Amino acid sequence: MIAATHSPDTGQVMLRGQIAKLFLSGPGFSAGRLQTDDGGIRFAGPFALREDDFVVFIGRYEQHATYGQQLKVEKYEPDMKLDADGLIRFLALSKPFKGIGVSRARELVARFGDDFDHVVMHEPGRLTEIKGVTRAVAEGLRDEWASRRDHGKTIAFLSGFGLTPYQVDRIMEELGNSAYTVVQENPYVLIEKLDGFGFRRVDDIALKTGVQRADPNRLRAGVLYTLKKASEDGHTCLTMADFTSEAIDLLTLDSDDAYDLLNGAVRGLVTSGDIIEF
């Protein structure tokens, strides 16, 4: 582990360490103590965490009326760039690897060193060269290591769209590491999966990933959102003219084939039984 790096211009601090204790933890908030080489620091942030995890925190120090100085965490990700001591702690103290212990952890790090990531991901059988490390333990270590890598990649990916830590946490809670693939392939799934993620918010994410305005998934989501909004406004049905005007405005379709595109989306939803046409 290493201590902190500071950015004088922004007041932000980056801390790397292990979560030694959680005082509170839930889908939208965690507070606890982070252990670094320089000692322990209290932290609080709008996301769920686990004890023993090795993390990178980015945030700002604040003076809490009750708890004194603590780090208000704005971003975080799993720490995959562990030094030798950090990697030993990770293997020896993380709950998923109960049974490895400090002695075997030291042997693993001494044997594989800088190649540890490659060995774990691509040649996990080699871990059994260490006495007491069974095939099952090696495969479990590979799975946990891969999960941590994917978790960090997904958090960084979602945060890049300007989502708050709480929003990222909600997506991760619902979709796990598959969120990365889901948002890349069809981000409009978020509308159906999560309350509070309406069309406009998800559409902004989708367009940033490169989704085209005429994409079938976008058109389908726009049609359903238009009808849902009409229902919330007290309408039990819409005339085709009113529906078409509102949907095209929502979807910002200004091409010559806008009506054909919209009609195709409607026909598909009628065929699938998602909407009814009178």
C-alpha positions as CSV (number, residue, x, y, z in Angstrom):
1,M,0.0,0.0,0.0
2,I,1.0,3.6,-0.4
3,A,-0.2,6.7,1.4
4,A,-1.6,9.7,-0.3
5,T,-1.0,12.0,-3.2
6,H,-2.4,15.5,-3.2
7,S,-3.6,17.9,-5.9
8,P,-3.0,21.4,-4.6
9,D,-5.1,23.0,-7.4
10,T,-8.3,21.0,-6.7
11,G,-7.8,20.0,-3.0
12,Q,-8.4,16.4,-4.0
13,V,-6.5,13.6,-2.3
14,M,-5.9,10.1,-3.6
15,L,-5.5,7.3,-1.0
16,R,-4.7,3.7,-1.6
17,G,-5.2,1.2,1.1
18,Q,-7.4,-1.6,2.6
19,I,-10.8,-1.2,4.2
20,A,-10.0,-2.2,7.7
21,K,-13.5,-1.5,9.2
22,L,-17.0,-0.6,8.0
23,F,-19.2,1.3,10.5
24,L,-22.1,1.6,8.0
25,S,-22.6,0.1,4.6
26,G,-25.6,0.0,2.2
27,P,-26.5,0.5,-1.5
28,G,-26.1,4.3,-1.3
29,F,-23.6,4.9,1.6
30,S,-20.6,3.5,3.3
31,A,-18.5,4.8,6.2
32,G,-15.5,3.2,7.8
33,R,-11.7,3.2,8.3
34,L,-9.1,2.9,5.5
35,Q,-5.7,1.5,6.5
36,T,-2.7,2.9,4.6
37,D,1.0,2.7,5.3
38,D,0.7,6.1,7.1
39,G,-2.0,4.7,9.5
40,G,-5.8,4.8,9.4
41,I,-8.2,7.5,8.2
42,R,-12.0,7.6,8.5
43,F,-13.9,7.9,5.2
44,A,-17.5,8.2,4.0
45,G,-18.9,8.0,0.5
46,P,-22.1,7.4,-1.5
47,F,-21.6,3.7,-2.5
48,A,-21.4,0.2,-1.1
49,L,-18.1,-1.3,-0.1
50,R,-16.7,-4.5,1.6
51,E,-14.3,-4.9,4.5
52,D,-10.8,-6.1,3.5
53,D,-11.1,-4.7,-0.1
54,F,-8.1,-2.9,-1.4
55,V,-9.2,0.4,-3.0
56,V,-8.2,3.6,-4.5
57,F,-10.1,6.6,-3.0
58,I,-10.3,10.1,-4.5
59,G,-11.9,12.7,-2.4
60,R,-11.4,15.7,0.0
61,Y,-10.7,15.9,3.7
62,E,-13.4,17.4,5.8
63,Q,-13.9,18.1,9.5
64,H,-16.9,16.2,10.8
65,A,-18.6,17.6,13.9
66,T,-18.7,14.1,15.5
67,Y,-16.0,12.0,14.0
68,G,-13.3,14.6,13.4
69,Q,-11.2,14.6,10.2
70,Q,-12.4,12.1,7.5
71,L,-12.1,11.7,3.8
72,K,-15.3,12.5,1.8
73,V,-14.8,10.0,-1.0
74,E,-16.0,11.2,-4.5
75,K,-14.7,8.3,-6.6
76,Y,-13.3,4.9,-6.0
77,E,-12.1,1.7,-7.7
78,P,-10.5,-1.6,-6.7
79,D,-6.7,-1.3,-6.4
80,M,-5.1,-3.7,-8.9
81,K,-1.7,-2.1,-8.7
82,L,-0.6,-3.6,-5.5
83,D,3.1,-3.6,-4.4
84,A,4.6,-6.8,-3.0
85,D,3.4,-6.1,0.5
86,G,0.0,-5.1,-0.6
87,L,-0.4,-8.2,-2.7
88,I,0.7,-10.4,0.3
89,R,-2.0,-8.7,2.4
90,F,-4.6,-9.1,-0.3
91,L,-3.9,-12.9,-0.6
92,A,-3.5,-13.5,3.1
93,L,-6.2,-11.3,4.6
94,S,-9.0,-11.1,2.0
95,K,-12.0,-13.2,3.0
96,P,-12.4,-14.9,-0.4
97,F,-9.0,-16.5,0.0
98,K,-9.4,-17.8,3.6
99,G,-6.9,-20.6,4.0
100,I,-4.0,-19.2,2.0
101,G,-2.5,-17.5,4.9
102,V,0.5,-15.2,5.2
103,S,3.1,-17.9,4.5
104,R,1.6,-19.2,1.3
105,A,0.9,-15.6,0.2
106,R,4.6,-14.7,0.6
107,E,5.5,-17.8,-1.4
108,L,3.1,-16.9,-4.2
109,V,4.4,-13.3,-4.4
110,A,8.0,-14.5,-4.3
111,R,7.5,-17.1,-7.0
112,F,5.5,-15.0,-9.5
113,G,6.2,-11.4,-8.5
114,D,5.5,-9.0,-11.4
115,D,4.0,-11.8,-13.5
116,F,1.3,-12.5,-10.9
117,D,-1.5,-10.9,-12.9
118,H,-0.6,-12.8,-16.0
119,V,-0.3,-16.1,-14.2
120,V,-3.6,-15.7,-12.3
121,M,-5.5,-14.8,-15.4
122,H,-4.0,-17.1,-18.0
123,E,-2.1,-19.8,-16.2
124,P,-3.8,-20.3,-12.8
125,G,-2.7,-24.0,-12.7
126,R,0.9,-22.7,-12.1
127,L,-0.3,-21.4,-8.7
128,T,-0.5,-25.1,-7.5
129,E,3.3,-25.1,-7.6
130,I,3.1,-23.7,-4.2
131,K,2.5,-26.4,-1.6
132,G,-1.0,-26.3,-0.2
133,V,-2.5,-24.3,-3.1
134,T,-5.0,-26.7,-4.6
135,R,-6.6,-26.5,-8.1
136,A,-9.8,-25.3,-6.5
137,V,-8.0,-22.5,-4.6
138,A,-6.2,-21.5,-7.7
139,E,-9.4,-21.3,-9.8
140,G,-11.1,-19.3,-7.0
141,L,-8.2,-16.9,-6.9
142,R,-8.5,-16.4,-10.7
143,D,-12.2,-15.8,-10.5
144,E,-11.9,-13.3,-7.7
145,W,-9.0,-11.5,-9.3
146,A,-10.9,-11.3,-12.7
147,S,-14.0,-10.0,-10.8
148,R,-12.0,-7.2,-9.2
149,R,-10.5,-6.2,-12.6
150,D,-13.9,-6.2,-14.3
151,H,-15.4,-4.3,-11.3
152,G,-12.8,-1.5,-11.6
153,K,-13.2,-1.3,-15.4
154,T,-17.0,-1.0,-15.1
155,I,-16.9,1.7,-12.4
156,A,-14.4,3.7,-14.4
157,F,-16.5,3.2,-17.6
158,L,-19.8,4.3,-15.9
159,S,-18.2,7.2,-14.1
160,G,-17.0,8.6,-17.4
161,F,-20.6,9.5,-18.3
162,G,-20.9,11.9,-15.5
163,L,-23.0,9.6,-13.3
164,T,-22.8,10.2,-9.6
165,P,-21.2,7.5,-7.3
166,Y,-24.7,6.7,-6.1
167,Q,-26.0,6.2,-9.6
168,V,-23.0,4.0,-10.5
169,D,-23.5,2.0,-7.3
170,R,-27.2,1.4,-8.2
171,I,-26.3,0.2,-11.6
172,M,-23.6,-2.1,-10.2
173,E,-26.0,-3.5,-7.6
174,E,-28.5,-4.4,-10.3
175,L,-26.3,-5.5,-13.1
176,G,-22.9,-6.3,-11.5
177,N,-19.9,-6.4,-13.8
178,S,-22.3,-7.2,-16.7
179,A,-23.2,-3.4,-16.6
180,Y,-20.2,-2.7,-18.8
181,T,-21.5,-5.0,-21.6
182,V,-25.2,-3.9,-21.1
183,V,-24.4,-0.2,-21.3
184,Q,-22.3,-0.8,-24.4
185,E,-24.8,-3.0,-26.2
186,N,-28.1,-1.5,-25.1
187,P,-28.0,1.1,-22.4
188,Y,-31.8,1.6,-22.6
189,V,-32.1,-1.5,-20.5
190,L,-31.4,0.8,-17.6
191,I,-34.8,2.4,-18.0
192,E,-36.5,-0.9,-17.4
193,K,-34.2,-2.1,-14.7
194,L,-33.8,1.0,-12.5
195,D,-36.3,3.6,-11.2
196,G,-35.2,7.1,-11.7
197,F,-33.3,6.4,-14.9
198,G,-35.6,8.0,-17.4
199,F,-35.2,8.2,-21.2
200,R,-33.4,11.5,-21.3
201,R,-30.7,10.5,-18.8
202,V,-30.1,7.1,-20.4
203,D,-30.3,8.6,-23.9
204,D,-27.5,11.0,-23.0
205,I,-25.3,8.0,-21.9
206,A,-26.3,6.0,-25.0
207,L,-25.4,8.8,-27.5
208,K,-22.0,9.2,-25.7
209,T,-21.3,5.5,-26.4
210,G,-21.9,6.1,-30.1
211,V,-25.5,4.9,-30.4
212,Q,-27.1,6.4,-33.5
213,R,-30.4,8.3,-33.3
214,A,-32.1,5.7,-35.6
215,D,-30.9,2.8,-33.5
216,P,-33.8,0.3,-33.0
217,N,-33.2,0.1,-29.3
218,R,-33.4,3.9,-29.0
219,L,-36.5,4.1,-31.1
220,R,-38.2,1.4,-29.0
221,A,-37.3,3.1,-25.7
222,G,-38.5,6.5,-27.1
223,V,-41.9,5.1,-28.1
224,L,-42.4,3.4,-24.7
225,Y,-41.3,6.6,-22.8
226,T,-43.7,8.8,-24.8
227,L,-46.6,6.5,-24.0
228,K,-45.5,6.2,-20.3
229,K,-45.3,10.0,-20.0
230,A,-48.7,10.4,-21.5
231,S,-50.1,7.9,-19.1
232,E,-48.5,9.7,-16.1
233,D,-50.1,12.9,-17.4
234,G,-53.5,11.3,-17.3
235,H,-54.0,10.1,-20.8
236,T,-55.2,6.5,-21.4
237,C,-54.4,6.7,-25.1
238,L,-53.0,9.1,-27.7
239,T,-54.1,9.9,-31.2
240,M,-51.5,8.8,-33.8
241,A,-50.9,12.5,-34.7
242,D,-50.2,13.6,-31.1
243,F,-48.1,10.5,-30.4
244,T,-46.0,11.0,-33.6
245,S,-45.4,14.6,-32.8
246,E,-44.3,14.0,-29.2
247,A,-42.1,11.0,-30.1
248,I,-40.3,12.6,-32.9
249,D,-39.6,15.7,-30.7
250,L,-38.3,13.5,-27.9
251,L,-36.1,11.4,-30.3
252,T,-35.0,14.6,-32.2
253,L,-35.6,12.8,-35.5
254,D,-35.2,15.3,-38.3
255,S,-34.4,13.1,-41.3
256,D,-36.7,12.5,-44.2
257,D,-37.5,9.0,-43.0
258,A,-38.3,10.0,-39.4
259,Y,-42.0,8.9,-39.8
260,D,-41.0,5.6,-41.4
261,L,-38.5,4.9,-38.6
262,L,-41.0,5.7,-35.9
263,N,-43.7,3.6,-37.6
264,G,-41.4,0.7,-37.8
265,A,-40.7,0.9,-34.1
266,V,-44.4,1.1,-33.3
267,R,-45.1,-1.9,-35.6
268,G,-42.5,-4.0,-33.8
269,L,-43.9,-3.1,-30.3
270,V,-47.4,-4.0,-31.5
271,T,-46.3,-7.3,-32.9
272,S,-44.5,-8.2,-29.6
273,G,-47.5,-7.2,-27.6
274,D,-45.7,-4.4,-25.7
275,I,-48.3,-1.8,-26.8
276,I,-51.8,-2.0,-28.2
277,E,-53.0,-0.1,-31.2
278,F,-56.7,0.7,-31.6
